[in-house]
Amino acid sequence: MASYFEEHDCEPGVPEEQYRQNALLELARTLFNGMDIELASADFTDWDHRLPPPAAKRAVQSLPKAIITGAQADKGLKCPVCLLEFEEEQTALEMPCQHLFHSDCILPWLGKTNSCPLCRCELPTDNEEYEEYKKDKARRQQQQHRLEYLHGAMYT
């Protein structure tokens, strides 16, 4: 295959530039000769490439309310979303991961996605497809863990 400069009967100026031009010419030839990349064939419906769905309303409504203690207020405990300090006797929503949030801060977030903004601990969703994906992902991780354990047991 002839280089860009041989095809156009010219000399390169900078070696790095010649490499870039040859790479671009190679890419153009590949695409022109029918080896093009079809993005339409890519599957973006899987959950590895999409944002998780909103949290289930029943899960959000069942989040426990926590009353901020004097000790927590004295330590300067802040809502991780708005970064305002909680005041003593103020009510906060507590996620399953024990992170505390103002209800006005966390409710809009959970209306868009099902996870804690800090640690990504997930709440259940109303999306059956996503819930099945989570179960399948947990099964795959468990299987991988078992294979690694088996491999380690064989060679120790």
N, C-alpha and C positions, 0 to 999 in steps of 0.2 A: 504494500500500500504506500503510495507516494505521500510525502509530507506536504503540508500547506505551501511551503516555500518552493518545493520542487514543482508543484502544480502551477504556481503563479510566477515562477522564474524570478524570485527575489531572495534577498539575504535577510536573516533575522537580525534584530537589533539587540535584544537582551535574551539570554538563554531561558530565563523563567517565563518570559513572554512567549517564546517559541513553544514551550511546553503547554502553556494555556491554550494557545491557538491550535496546536495539534489536537489537544484533548477536545476542544470545541468542534473542530472539523470531524473528528472521529464520532462524536455524539451526533452531529448533523447527518453524517453518512448512515449511521445505524438507524436513526429515525426515518431517514428518507428511503432506506432499503426495506422497509416494512417490519422492522423489529421494534415497532413503537410500543410504548407503555400505555395500556388501557387503564385509566383510573376508574372507569365504569365497572370494571370487574372486581375492584377492591370491595371488601365487605366491611362497611362501617356500621353495621347494625349490631355488632357484638359489643358487650358492655366494657371491654377493655379500651375502647375508643370513644366512649360516650360518658357524659356526666351521670352520676346516679340520680334516680328520681327523688322527688320530695319525700319527706318522712310521712308515715301514716298518721292521719289525724288522731286516731285513738292513741297512738304512741306519744304524740306531742301532748295531748290532753292528760295523759297519765304521768307526765314528768312530775316528780315530787317538787314541792316548794320548800325552800330552805329559808329560815330566818337568820339573817346575819347577826352573829354574836358580837359582843363588845370587843373580844380579843381579835376577831377577824377584822373588824373595822379599825382597831388600833394598829394592826399590822399593815394597813393600807391595801387590803384586798380590793382588786379592781375587776370590773367586767372586761373580759378579753376583747370584746368587740368595740365598745365605745371608749374604753380605757378610763372611765370615771370610777372613782372609788365608791365602794358600797358604804352605806351608812348603817349604823347600829339599828337593829330591829327592821331593816328593810327586807322585803321579800325578793328572793331570787329563784330562778328555775335551775334545778340541778340535773345535769345530764347523767346517764349511767356511768360515765367515766369520772364522776364527782366534780367536773368543772361547773362553775356557777356563772350564770348570765342574767342580765336584766331581761325580763320577758319581752320588752319592746325591742331588744337587740337580737335575741335568739329566734323568736318566732318567724320573722321574715326570712331568716337564713334557712330554717327547717322547712319553710314553704318552697324552697328552691332545691335543696339537697338534703340527704338524710344523715349527714355526719356532723360530728362536733367540729367546729372551726379550728380547734387547737390540735386535737390528736386523731381526728378522723374516725373515732369510735362511731359505728353506724347504728341507727335506729331502724326498726322494721319499716317497710314501705308497703303501699297498696298495689305495687306492680308485681304481679305473679312471675313474669318473665325474669325480672331482676332478682327476686328472691330465689328462684331456681338457679340462676347464675351464681349467686353467693354460695348456695349449698354445693354446687358442682365445684366451685373454686376451692372451698374448704376440703372437699374430698380429694382433689388433685394435690393440695398442699400436704394433706395427711399421707397420701400415697408416696409423695416425694420424700417426706420425713421418714417413712418406714423403709424406703429403698436406701436412703442414706444410712440409717441405723443398721440395716442388714449388711450393707457394704462395709461399714466400720467394724461390725462384729466379725466379719469374715477375715479381716486383715489385721486384727489386734491380738 
